[in-house]
Amino acid sequence: MDFVQNFPFFSIILSMFSGIISSVLPKRAAKWVNTVMIILVGIFSFILLFYMIGRGNSYTYMMGHFPAPWGNEIRVGVLEAGMALFFCIIMILSLFGGRKKLDEELEESKHSLYYILADLMLSSLLALVYTNDLFTAYVFVEINTIAACGLIMIRRNGRTIEAAVRYMIMSLLGSGMLLMGICMLYDLTGHLLMSNIHEQVSALAVSGEYHVPLLVTIALMSVGLAIKSALFPFHAWLPDAYGYSTVSSAAILSSLVSKGYIFLLIKIIYRVIGIDVFDGSRIIDMLFAFGLMGMIFGSLSAIKENDVRRMIAYSSVAQIGYIYMGIGMGTQAGMEASVFHILTHAATKSLLFIAAIGLTDVSGGSRKFIDLTGAAYRNRWAGVAFAVGSLSMVGVPLFSGFISKLLFAQAAVQNHVKMLPALIVLGISTVLNAIYFMKTVIRIYTPVEGTGSGEGVTFKNMKIYVVTLVCFIILNVFLGVSSQPVVNLIGQGLAMFS
Amino acid sequence: MGANLIANYGEAVAMVLFVIGFMNLLLQKNLIKKIIGLNIMDSAVYLFLAEKGYINGRTVPIVVNGIQDVETYINPIPSGLVLTGIVVSVSVSALMLSLTIRLYKRYQTLDLDEISIRLRKEGL
């Protein structure tokens, strides 16, 4: 066995233990432990990704000394390693971009707690990405929920506590359904490891036995994870949670937490239920339909919104709808488009949140559109970054959003039944996206009388912030320009799933 | 159908409890009642697992008197899952209760809708 194969285990343990150690460290040390840990995990994942590309097939890693049907396992393929790397990049950029704001908004005693929560968040995300055991996945889903709740409520005001309560209630409903689904699946098959369950489920599907219980199980797990990742009718908690928490939390929550659940769902579809059985059930059409509704209603709510951060939050609802639409198409191409959109949305939405905070800061802290007029002249870097993010979300070529829309459209053409609704809604949603994002961009670039350019906001006093924004823009353009290798990798990773 | 239901009455009860808990968590306005609903829902899952994991006539998997026959004992994994699940649900309930205390101290009410209305009035 190569030494590199230990890296997933190291990454999970490293992030978890840095969380534990940080609880006794002072603020500065906790910050450094967090930064170093994320960079280390990122390097591990990067090496692992190249190792996996060279290796060409996936491997399982035994946790403890019990072999397959009894013990716990980690499973690694190209997609898992790539996702881990991507999560690390987004996480560190989000933390850097919001660091100044973090120092202002949090009480002094809460800082090290914030980094503990970020460490735990990363470790649970990595575990969700790598695990091959359903019950382990459930436990880490709960850890993820608790860490996310902490990240929301750490900035103390009435809104965040209310948002955290609403988030917890929806999350708990989702994880209750997920747990019930896992228990029923365990009853039907007698296994908890994904590969063993998959064999049994295929056998059940062939023999036609337990058809209804199997369907109920699939429904429970899909709906549970859909609730947790804020698919359209279950998104009520989202605008408050993203809109009022501190900016790093909003970026992490929107770009990583919901993506972790969606990635788990994709894993369950491929590795537990099997794509054929999942295609054969009606659940896939339900995901497709709710995805389409989310794309439209999320955008409509965003247009009505008068608060820039809540608008970005509502736009997340629409983008999550895109991802579920891709999953709901039930083709390989649709799934590839969904995974690519996970990357696109994560890179763009965190950029938008962090750019928006720069704009509101120079507008007297107000988030109303009327006060944002001309904000891009007062903070040029944030203005450019916000424009890039908006163009990417709308789907202008050169940026990543264009590629994911292209992939969705290509995938839709392959599915004759779902082609028409998918293409129509894709078109409508793009227009709606353009309305609210372009409205904002025009607003921030409308000059107002009496404001000098860039007063007080220079490159010097916000170096880290500007570097973060530039990194985000590069990431976006990279995904948009050299998309083919990324898409190939995603295809290779999905092929390794089965 | 009816015979199956009677034979598996434990699972049926667990399902009914799950739905009761779920609906309470979803629809109650009072936060404490919501948390009670959450606990009913989680307990229902554990009841389901325990009921499924038990086989009539077998005992707990602790080797006594040197009997190592597989037929004597039940599978310990469902019980282990129940224990893990209980730990998770205890910590989640604790978190929910602490959040409830914070909200109550701030707004002197446990009604989530009323809190939302007040927040909107504050215009925060």
Interface residues (C-beta under 8 A of the other chain):
Chain A: F135 Y138 V139 E142 T145 I146 C149 M153 N157 G158 R159 I161 E162 A164 V165 R166 M168 I169 L172 L173 G176 M177 L179 M180 C183 Y186 D187 L192 Y244
Chain B: F18 G21 F22 L25 L26 L31 K34 L38 M41 D42 V45 F48 L49 K52 I77 P78 L81 T84 G85 V88 S91 V92 L95 M96 L99 T100 R102 L103 R106 Y107 L112 I115 S116 L119 E122 L124
